[in-house]
Amino acid sequence: MMLQDPITTLKGVGPKKAEALTHLHIETLEDLIMLFPRDYQDRRTLTRIGEMEENSTVAIMGRLERVTQNYYQRGRKQALRLYISDGSGGTQILFFHARYLLNYFKTGEDYAFFGRVTRGRSGLQMVHPDFCRAEDWEQGILPVYPLTKGLTQKELRAWQRQVSPLISDMEDYLDEDFRKRNKLVGLSDAIRTMHNPQDRRSFQLARYRLIFDELFLLQTGLAAVRSRTGSRDGIAFAPGADQEEYVRGLEFPLTGAQRRCVDEIMADLEGEQVMNRLVQGDVGSGKTAVAEIAMYKAVKSGYQAVMMAPTEILARQHFERFNDCFTGMGIRVGFLSSGQKAAERRQTLEDLRTGEIRILIGTHAVIQPDVEFYRLGLVITDEQHRFGVDQRIRLREKGENPNVLVMTATPIPRTLAAVVYGDLDVSVIDEMPPGRKPVKTRALTAKDRDKCYDFVERELAAGHQAYVVTPLIDESETLDVRSAQEVADELTARFDGKGGRGAYKVALLHGAMKQEEKDRIMEAFARGEVDLLVATVVIEVGINVPNATVMVIENAERFGLAQMHQLRGRVGRGGDQAWCFLISGSETETSRRRCAIMQESADGFYIAEEDLKLRGPGDLFGTRQHGLPMLMMADLVRHVDILKHAGDEAKAILAEDPDLSREEHRQLREKIESLFGEGFTLEL
């Protein structure tokens, strides 16, 4: 076996298991080796059931005496209860949505369980513990790997044992001098220890090495991008191109924050070095107006401008706005997407090459090889976190060192901004336009649901529209949450007129749909043909529907704070009062705290900082979506000192070897390029 062999090389990994492993980003044997445990279970001793203590995490073994099933919520939800005894006492094991386990457990047989002991109505119990037949019980300190549907811990542990001999073949991309200077253990030793820790000291050293690696590789890649973009001579736009002419024609005056942002952009555009600037601002803060002014400046200076948006519907919305703004000034705006007819696309490409089109709006279709500009001077990406680093680079390469402006409504905590957008200067629009009413936010529990939907009905009766967002598309066997399909079925029955209520159109939208279907539903909602849109977070980056006044978030405890803030930004975009209802299926202290934060603040940056404190970075900014290496070990809150140290080392290496072309840096360079994805290169 070799590191780059496909995962199907392993015994027991067929097509179905291989497909499941892709959800954990595992396609090769090396990918599997780099899947580290998320936790460890100390199974060195078994605890007698009669000696269990509340809130302890223990392993027990006993005989299954009986099994019962209970149903609740109108018979749709099921609880499976197992009664276990070992001579010293008995306890209850509880599983939700567990019909699939009925054939596994047999009364009279012995089973082992590992989990946290809690107190239920009938005494001490375990809820959703790990389990196996007594004869399959493994003792020791066992790794607990991330799982996905179709995989078990037993399978992952067995596969890890199969690939463990290959760990010795992994080359260390940090040279020996670097490791000694930074007190880092070797890569192979660190990986081997993470899968099979022997003592606390070696485990801590291994973990530190891998945390350092993640942060160092991330910072080196971003610093390399910055070093080869920020130092280039740029296109200096003419100081005489009077953007104030455009500002005076805007429908609303600029806020102080918008004015500050525009001034920073104009200073960049008129300077000698290429602009690489990020504009951060909440939904509705006026980022688009700032982009319009920058485009006007580019055109009046004799150049073309292009804006890339993540979805066709958002790109078309921008096109319609810019077309209305610029056509009367004699500035032609073009549109490009993958869904265009061939003849229309050919004409657009021709007019772009000749300079007839001065401003181009489109999706990722604008970075295709056949898209050529006459004189590109300004590149803008909207919702930057939806694009990869390599995509932004490819768009920039459509011109000769064009100025770059990226925009996002996703509030990134200031502690992360330097990491996520390490190759950009940052401008923040932290002020909302005057007159916009803040969205009123209310935290509810499941027992308040009917009252909530009564309120939704009143808003629909007043001619408004509403969103309902759920965390899942379909019902889960393991999570007690409401699915989009379930909610859509309930609300259709409630609102479509069959139950004697008003006849309101309900539609369902989720990420598994084809893009054409998603666009069709969103456009129907925008036109007012759909009154109530039930969706997953696919609407997080959506379109402007000023008539939508209610956002209901089901199972709010399943969403991050920053994500809920983004969803809340979908409403309140017109002149009417808007509402956001957070319905929680859990009443834990953390859940209550999160809802309180949402009720007390509309500041996206404050909310993002609090989100970071409560749950860590995780996938806070969707690293896989914007082309950054996924952080599996590092926590940017707890490891800020390592982050700074890794950043200093990255800058030091690049100062001596900007494109890592030296032989001692070859493996480091290859590692960074592979982590950042196809199309990313460190070549100057």
C-alpha positions in Angstrom: 0.0 0.0 0.0 1.0 3.6 -0.7 -0.1 6.9 0.8 -1.9 8.0 -2.4 -3.7 4.7 -3.0 -7.5 5.1 -3.1 -9.3 4.3 0.1 -10.9 1.3 -1.5 -7.5 -0.4 -1.2 -8.4 -1.2 2.4 -10.1 -4.4 3.4 -13.8 -3.7 4.1 -14.0 -0.5 2.1 -16.4 -1.0 -0.8 -18.1 1.6 -3.0 -20.7 2.5 -0.3 -18.2 2.9 2.5 -15.9 4.9 0.1 -18.8 7.2 -0.7 -19.5 7.7 3.0 -15.8 8.5 3.7 -15.9 11.3 1.0 -18.2 13.2 3.4 -15.2 13.3 5.8 -13.0 14.4 2.9 -11.3 11.0 2.8 -10.4 9.7 -0.7 -6.9 8.3 -0.2 -5.0 6.4 2.5 -3.2 9.5 3.5 -6.5 11.3 4.0 -7.5 8.6 6.4 -4.3 8.8 8.3 -4.9 12.6 8.7 -8.3 12.0 10.2 -7.5 12.5 13.9 -9.7 11.5 16.8 -12.1 14.2 18.1 -12.0 12.6 21.6 -10.7 9.6 23.5 -12.6 7.1 25.7 -10.9 5.7 28.8 -12.1 2.2 28.9 -9.4 0.8 31.0 -11.9 0.0 33.8 -15.6 -1.1 34.0 -17.8 0.6 36.6 -20.5 -1.4 38.5 -24.0 -0.1 37.7 -24.7 0.3 41.4 -21.6 2.5 41.8 -22.4 5.0 38.9 -22.5 8.7 39.8 -24.4 11.4 38.2 -22.5 13.5 35.6 -19.7 10.9 35.4 -18.6 9.3 32.1 -18.1 5.6 32.6 -18.1 2.2 31.0 -20.6 -0.4 32.2 -21.5 -4.0 31.2 -24.7 -5.8 31.9 -27.6 -8.0 30.8 -30.5 -6.6 28.8 -33.6 -7.3 30.9 -36.3 -5.7 28.7 -36.9 -3.2 25.9 -39.8 -0.7 25.6 -40.8 1.9 23.1 -42.5 5.2 23.8 -44.1 7.6 21.2 -44.6 11.3 21.5 -45.4 14.4 19.4 -48.5 12.7 17.8 -46.8 9.4 17.4 -44.1 10.6 15.0 -41.2 10.6 17.5 -39.9 7.4 19.2 -37.9 6.7 22.3 -36.3 3.3 22.8 -35.6 2.3 26.4 -33.3 -0.5 27.4 -33.2 -1.8 31.0 -29.8 -3.2 32.0 -28.6 -4.9 35.2 -25.3 -6.4 36.4 -26.0 -7.8 39.8 -25.1 -4.6 41.7 -28.0 -2.6 40.3 -29.9 -1.7 37.2 -30.1 1.4 34.9 -31.9 2.7 31.8 -30.4 3.3 28.4 -32.3 5.7 26.2 -32.2 6.2 22.5 -34.3 8.6 20.3 -35.4 7.8 16.7 -33.9 4.3 17.1 -36.2 1.8 15.4 -33.1 0.6 13.5 -31.7 -0.7 16.8 -34.7 -3.0 17.6 -33.1 -5.8 15.6 -29.7 -5.3 17.2 -30.6 -5.7 20.9 -31.8 -9.1 22.2 -33.2 -9.6 25.8 -31.1 -11.9 27.9 -27.8 -11.0 26.2 -24.9 -9.0 27.6 -23.9 -5.6 26.2 -21.4 -2.9 27.1 -22.1 0.9 27.1 -19.9 3.9 27.4 -21.4 7.4 28.1 -22.3 10.1 30.4 -24.5 9.3 33.4 -27.5 11.7 33.8 -30.6 11.7 36.0 -34.0 10.9 34.5 -37.4 10.5 35.9 -36.7 6.9 36.9 -33.2 7.5 38.3 -29.7 7.4 36.7 -29.6 6.7 33.0 -27.4 7.0 29.9 -28.7 8.8 26.7 -27.3 7.7 23.3 -24.1 6.1 24.7 -21.6 4.1 22.6 -22.5 0.4 22.8 -21.5 -3.0 21.6 -22.0 -6.7 22.4 -20.0 -7.8 25.5 -17.7 -10.0 23.5 -16.8 -7.1 21.2 -15.8 -4.8 24.1 -12.3 -3.2 23.7 -10.4 -2.1 26.7 -7.8 0.7 26.9 -7.8 4.3 25.7 -9.7 4.3 22.5 -9.8 7.0 19.8 -13.2 8.5 18.9 -13.2 9.6 15.3 -15.6 12.0 13.5 -18.4 10.0 11.9 -20.9 10.4 9.1 -24.0 8.3 8.1 -23.0 4.8 7.1 -19.8 4.5 9.2 -19.0 3.2 12.7 -16.2 3.7 15.2 -15.4 0.0 15.0 -14.8 0.3 11.2 -12.7 3.5 11.5 -10.5 2.0 14.2 -10.0 -1.1 12.1 -9.1 0.9 9.0 -6.7 3.1 11.0 -4.9 -0.1 12.2 -4.6 -1.2 8.6 -2.9 2.1 7.4 -0.8 2.7 10.5 2.4 1.1 8.9 2.2 3.9 6.2 2.7 6.7 8.8 6.5 6.1 8.6 6.3 6.9 4.9 5.0 10.4 5.5 7.7 13.0 4.7 8.1 15.9 7.1 7.7 19.2 5.2 9.4 21.1 8.0 13.2 20.7 8.0 15.1 19.6 11.1 16.6 23.1 11.9 13.1 24.6 11.8 11.7 21.9 14.1 14.5 22.3 16.6 14.1 26.1 16.6 10.3 25.8 17.3 10.6 22.8 19.6 8.4 20.6 17.3 8.4 16.8 17.3 8.6 14.9 14.0 5.5 14.6 11.9 5.3 10.8 11.9 5.7 10.6 15.7 3.0 13.2 16.2 0.5 11.4 13.9 1.2 8.0 15.4 0.7 9.4 18.9 -2.5 11.1 18.1 -4.1 7.8 17.0 -2.6 5.9 19.9 -1.6 8.1 22.8 0.6 6.4 25.5 1.0 9.2 28.0 0.0 12.8 28.5 3.4 14.4 27.8 3.8 12.8 24.3 0.2 13.5 23.5 0.6 17.2 24.3 3.7 17.5 22.2 2.0 15.7 19.3 -1.1 17.9 19.5 1.0 21.0 19.6 2.9 20.0 16.5 -0.3 19.4 14.5 -1.9 22.6 15.7 1.2 24.6 14.8 1.2 22.9 11.4 -2.4 24.0 10.6 -1.8 27.6 11.6 1.6 27.8 10.0 0.5 26.4 6.6 -2.6 28.6 6.6 -0.6 31.8 7.4 2.2 30.9 5.0 -0.2 30.4 2.1 -2.1 33.6 2.7 1.1 35.6 3.4 2.5 34.4 0.0 -0.6 35.6 -1.8 -0.3 39.0 -0.1 3.4 39.3 -0.9 2.9 38.8 -4.6 -0.2 41.0 -4.9 0.3 43.8 -2.4 3.8 44.7 -3.7 2.9 44.9 -7.4 2.6 48.1 -9.2 -1.1 48.7 -9.8 -3.3 50.7 -12.1 -3.5 54.3 -10.7 -7.0 55.6 -11.5 -7.1 59.3 -12.5 -7.6 61.7 -9.6 -9.7 63.8 -11.9 -12.3 61.1 -12.3 -15.0 62.8 -10.1 -16.8 60.1 -8.2 -18.6 62.8 -6.3 -20.7 63.3 -9.3 -22.0 59.8 -8.9 -22.4 60.2 -5.1 -24.6 63.2 -5.5 -26.9 61.2 -7.7 -27.5 58.4 -5.2 -31.0 57.9 -3.9 -29.8 58.1 -0.3 -26.9 60.1 1.2 -23.9 58.0 2.3 -23.5 57.2 6.0 -20.4 58.2 7.8 -19.1 54.6 7.6 -19.8 54.4 3.9 -18.0 57.7 3.3 -15.0 56.5 5.3 -14.9 53.3 3.2 -15.2 55.1 -0.1 -12.3 57.4 1.0 -10.1 54.4 1.8 -11.0 52.8 -1.6 -10.3 56.0 -3.5 -6.9 56.4 -1.8 -6.1 52.9 -2.9 -7.3 53.3 -6.5 -5.4 56.5 -7.0 -2.2 55.0 -5.5 0.7 53.3 -7.2 0.3 49.8 -5.7 -2.5 47.5 -6.6 -5.6 47.6 -4.3 -6.4 44.5 -2.4 -9.3 45.5 -0.1 -12.1 43.8 1.8 -15.3 45.6 2.6 -17.1 44.0 5.6 -20.6 45.1 6.6 -23.9 43.7 7.8 -26.7 43.0 5.3 -28.3 46.3 4.4 -25.3 48.4 5.5 -24.7 49.8 1.9 -21.8 47.7 0.5 -23.4 47.7 -2.9 -23.5 51.5 -3.1 -19.7 51.5 -2.3 -19.1 49.0 -5.1 -21.1 51.2 -7.5 -18.9 54.2 -6.7 -15.7 52.2 -7.3 -17.1 50.9 -10.6 -17.9 54.4 -11.7 -14.4 55.5 -10.8 -12.9 52.7 -12.9 -15.1 53.5 -16.0 -14.4 57.2 -15.8 -10.7 56.4 -15.6 -10.9 54.5 -18.9 -11.1 50.9 -17.5 -13.6 48.1 -17.3 -14.9 46.6 -14.0 -16.2 43.1 -13.2 -18.2 41.8 -10.3 -18.5 38.0 -9.5 -21.4 36.9 -7.3 -21.9 33.3 -5.8 -25.3 32.5 -7.3 -27.0 33.4 -10.6 -30.0 34.9 -8.8 -27.8 37.2 -6.8 -25.7 38.1 -9.8 -28.8 38.9 -11.8 -30.1 41.1 -9.0 -26.9 43.1 -9.1 -27.0 43.3 -12.8 -30.6 44.8 -12.8 -29.6 47.4 -10.2 -26.4 48.4 -12.0 -28.0 48.4 -15.4 -30.6 50.9 -14.0 -27.9 53.0 -12.4 -25.4 53.2 -15.3 -27.3 52.9 -18.6 -28.6 56.5 -18.3 -25.0 57.6 -18.1 -24.0 55.9 -21.3 -22.2 53.1 -19.4 -23.1 49.6 -20.8 -23.5 46.8 -18.3 -23.2 43.1 -19.4 -24.3 39.9 -17.7 -22.6 36.4 -17.9 -23.7 33.1 -16.3 -23.5 29.4 -17.1 -27.2 29.3 -17.8 -27.1 31.8 -20.7 -28.1 30.9 -24.3 -25.0 30.3 -26.5 -25.8 33.2 -28.9 -26.2 35.7 -26.0 -23.0 34.5 -24.4 -21.0 34.8 -27.7 -22.2 38.4 -28.1 -21.4 39.3 -24.5 -17.9 37.9 -24.9 -17.4 39.8 -28.1 -18.6 43.1 -26.7 -16.4 42.6 -23.6 -13.3 42.1 -25.8 -14.0 45.2 -27.8 -14.7 47.3 -24.7 -18.4 47.9 -25.6 -19.3 46.5 -22.2 -17.7 48.6 -19.5 -19.1 46.7 -16.5 -19.6 42.9 -16.3 -21.7 41.2 -13.7 -21.8 37.4 -13.4 -21.3 34.2 -11.6 -18.1 32.1 -11.6 -18.7 32.0 -15.4 -16.7 35.2 -15.6 -13.5 33.3 -14.8 -13.8 30.8 -17.7 -10.8 30.7 -20.0 -12.7 32.3 -23.0 -13.7 35.4 -21.1 -11.4 38.2 -22.2 -11.5 41.9 -21.3 -10.5 44.9 -23.3 -9.0 46.8 -20.4 -9.8 45.4 -17.0 -9.0 47.7 -14.1 -11.3 46.7 -11.2 -12.3 43.2 -9.9 -15.0 42.8 -7.3 -16.2 39.6 -5.6 -19.5 39.7 -3.6 -19.9 37.3 -0.6 -16.1 36.6 -0.8 -16.4 33.6 1.6 -18.3 31.7 -1.1 -15.3 31.7 -3.4 -11.9 30.0 -3.2 -8.6 31.8 -3.0 -7.7 30.3 -6.4 -11.0 31.6 -7.9 -10.2 35.1 -6.8 -6.7 34.9 -8.2 -8.1 33.6 -11.6 -10.5 36.5 -11.8 -7.7 39.0 -11.0 -5.5 37.4 -13.8 -8.1 38.5 -16.4 -6.3 41.9 -16.4 -2.9 43.4 -15.9 -2.7 43.8 -12.2 -6.3 45.1 -11.7 -7.4 46.6 -8.4 -9.2 44.1 -6.3 -12.2 44.7 -4.0 -14.0 41.9 -2.1 -17.2 42.3 -0.2 -18.9 40.2 2.5 -21.9 40.4 4.7 -20.6 37.6 6.9 -19.2 39.3 10.0 -15.8 37.8 10.8 -14.5 38.4 14.3 -11.6 40.8 14.3 -9.5 38.0 15.9 -10.0 35.9 12.7 -10.0 38.6 10.0 -6.2 38.7 9.7 -6.3 34.9 9.2 -9.3 34.6 6.8 -8.4 37.7 4.9 -4.7 37.8 5.6 -4.0 39.0 2.0 -6.3 42.0 2.2 -6.6 45.4 3.8 -9.9 45.6 5.6 -12.6 48.3 5.6 -15.6 48.0 7.9 -19.1 49.5 7.4 -20.3 49.4 11.0 -23.2 51.8 10.6 -26.7 51.2 9.1 -28.5 53.7 6.9 -30.9 56.0 8.9 -34.6 55.0 9.0 -34.1 51.3 8.8 -36.1 49.7 11.6 -34.2 47.0 13.6 -35.6 43.5 13.4 -37.4 42.6 16.6 -36.1 39.2 17.8 -37.9 36.9 20.2 -36.8 33.6 21.7 -39.4 30.9 22.0 -39.7 27.2 23.0 -41.6 24.4 21.3 -44.8 25.1 23.3 -45.0 28.6 21.8 -44.9 27.3 18.2 -48.6 27.6 17.5 -48.7 31.2 18.7 -45.7 31.9 16.5 -47.4 30.6 13.4 -50.6 32.5 14.3 -48.5 35.6 14.2 -47.0 34.5 10.8 -50.6 34.0 9.5 -51.5 37.6 10.5 -48.4 38.9 8.6 -49.4 36.9 5.6 -53.0 38.2 5.8 -51.5 41.7 5.8 -49.9 41.0 2.5 -46.4 40.2 3.7 -44.2 37.2 3.2 -42.2 35.0 5.6 -39.3 32.5 5.8 -39.1 29.4 8.0 -35.6 27.9 8.3 -34.7 24.4 9.6 -31.3 22.7 10.1 -32.1 19.5 8.1 -33.8 18.6 4.8 -35.2 15.3 6.0 -36.0 13.7 9.3 -33.0 12.3 11.2 -32.8 9.0 12.9 -30.4 10.3 15.6 -31.3 14.0 16.0 -34.5 15.3 17.6 -34.9 18.2 15.2 -37.7 19.3 12.8 -36.8 18.8 9.2 -37.6 21.2 6.3 -39.8 18.5 4.7 -41.7 17.9 7.9 -42.2 21.6 8.5 -43.2 22.3 4.9 -45.8 19.5 5.0 -47.3 20.9 8.3 -47.4 24.5 7.1 -48.8 23.5 3.7 -51.7 21.7 5.5 -52.1 24.8 7.7 -52.0 27.5 5.1 -53.0 26.2 1.8 -56.8 26.6 2.4 -57.6 22.9 3.1 -58.0 23.6 6.8 -60.3 26.5 6.4 -57.5 29.0 6.8 -56.3 31.5 4.3 -55.0 30.1 1.0 -51.3 30.9 1.1 -48.7 29.4 -1.1 -45.9 27.4 0.7 -42.7 26.4 -1.1 -39.8 24.2 0.0 -36.1 25.1 -0.8 -33.0 23.2 0.1 -29.4 22.6 -1.1 -30.0 19.2 -2.6 -32.1 20.7 -5.3 -30.7 21.5 -8.7 -29.6 25.1 -9.2 -32.3 25.8 -11.8 -35.0 24.6 -9.4 -33.6 26.7 -6.5 -33.5 29.8 -8.7 -37.0 29.2 -9.9 -38.4 29.0 -6.3 -36.4 32.0 -5.1 -37.6 34.1 -8.1 -41.2 33.1 -7.4 -40.8 34.2 -3.8 -39.2 37.5 -4.9 -42.2 38.1 -7.3 -44.7 37.4 -4.5 -46.0 34.2 -6.0 -44.8 32.3 -2.9 -46.0 33.6 0.5 -44.1 31.3 2.9 -40.7 29.9 2.0 -39.5 26.8 4.1 -35.8 26.4 3.6 -32.5 25.2 4.9 -29.6 27.7 5.2 -29.4 27.8 1.4 -31.1 31.2 1.8 -28.3 32.6 4.0 -27.0 34.3 0.9 -30.1 35.1 -1.0 -31.9 37.9 -2.7 -33.5 41.1 -1.6 -37.2 40.6 -0.8 -38.4 43.8 0.9 -41.9 42.4 1.4 -40.6 39.6 3.7 -41.2 40.6 7.4 -40.9 37.4 9.4 -38.0 34.9 9.8 -38.7 31.8 11.9 -35.7 29.7 12.8 -36.7 26.2 13.9 -34.3 24.3 16.3 -32.3 27.5 16.7 -29.9 25.7 19.0 -28.5 23.9 15.9 -27.3 27.1 14.3 -24.3 29.3 15.1 -25.0 32.9 16.2 -23.3 34.4 13.2 -25.4 32.1 10.9 -28.7 33.2 12.7 -27.7 36.8 12.3 -27.2 36.3 8.6 -30.6 34.7 8.3 -32.2 37.5 10.3 -30.7 39.9 7.7 -33.1 38.4 5.1 -36.0 40.3 6.6 -36.5 44.0 7.5 -35.3 45.1 4.1 -38.4 47.2 3.4 -40.1 49.9 5.4 -42.3 47.6 7.5 -41.4 46.3 11.0 -39.8 42.9 10.7 -39.6 40.0 13.2 -37.3 37.1 13.9 -38.5 34.1 16.0 -36.0 31.6 17.4 -37.7 28.4 18.4 -35.4 26.2 20.5 -35.8 22.5 21.0 -33.3 22.6 23.8 -33.4 24.7 27.0 -29.8 24.4 28.1 -27.9 27.3 29.6 -25.8 27.7 26.4 -29.0 27.7 24.3 -30.6 30.4 26.5 -27.4 32.5 26.4 -27.2 32.4 22.6 -30.8 33.4 22.2 -30.2 36.3 24.7 -27.3 37.5 22.6 -29.5 37.5 19.5 -32.2 39.5 21.3 -29.9 42.1 22.8 -27.7 42.9 19.8 -28.0 43.6 16.1 -24.2 44.2 15.7 -22.9 41.4 13.5 -19.3 41.8 14.7 -20.3 41.6 18.4 -22.4 38.5 17.6 -19.5 36.9 15.7 -17.1 37.5 18.6 -19.6 35.9 21.0 -20.2 33.0 18.6 -16.5 32.4 18.6 -16.4 32.4 22.5 -19.3 30.0 22.8 -18.4 27.4 20.1 -14.9 28.1 18.9 -14.2 28.7 15.2 -15.3 25.3 13.8 -16.6 26.0 10.4 -17.6 29.5 11.4 -16.7 31.0 8.0 -17.0 27.8 5.9 -13.3 27.3 5.1 -14.1 24.6 2.5 -16.1 27.2 0.6 -13.5 29.8 0.3 -10.5 27.7 -0.4 -8.7 27.8 2.9 -7.4 24.6 4.6 -9.9 23.2 7.0 -8.9 23.7 10.7 -9.3 20.3 12.3 -7.0 20.7 15.4 -6.5 24.4 15.9 -8.9 26.6 17.9 -8.3 30.3 17.0 -9.6 31.4 20.4 -7.5 29.2 22.7 -4.5 29.0 20.4 -4.0 32.7 19.6 -0.4 32.6 20.9 0.4 29.7 18.6 -1.3 31.6 15.8 0.9 34.6 16.3 4.1 32.5 16.6 3.2 30.6 13.4 2.5 33.9 11.6 5.9 35.3 12.5 7.6 32.1 11.3 5.6 32.3 8.0 6.7 35.9 7.4 10.4 35.0 8.2 10.5 32.1 5.7 8.8 34.1 2.9 11.1 37.1 3.5 14.1 34.9 2.6 12.3 32.7 0.0 9.1 34.4 -1.3 7.9 31.5 -3.6 9.5 28.7 -1.5 11.7 27.7 -4.4 14.6 26.5 -2.4 15.1 22.7 -2.2 14.7 22.7 1.6 11.3 24.3 1.2 10.1 22.1 -1.7 7.9 19.8 0.5 6.5 22.8 2.4 5.5 24.4 -0.9 3.9 21.3 -2.3 2.0 20.8 1.0 0.6 24.4 0.9 -0.4 24.2 -2.7 -2.2 20.9 -2.2 -4.0 22.2 0.9 -5.3 25.4 -0.7 -6.7 23.5 -3.6 -6.5 23.1 -7.4 -5.4 26.2 -9.2 -3.4 27.7 -6.2 0.2 28.2 -6.9 3.1 30.0 -5.1 4.8 30.9 -8.4 5.7 34.6 -8.6 
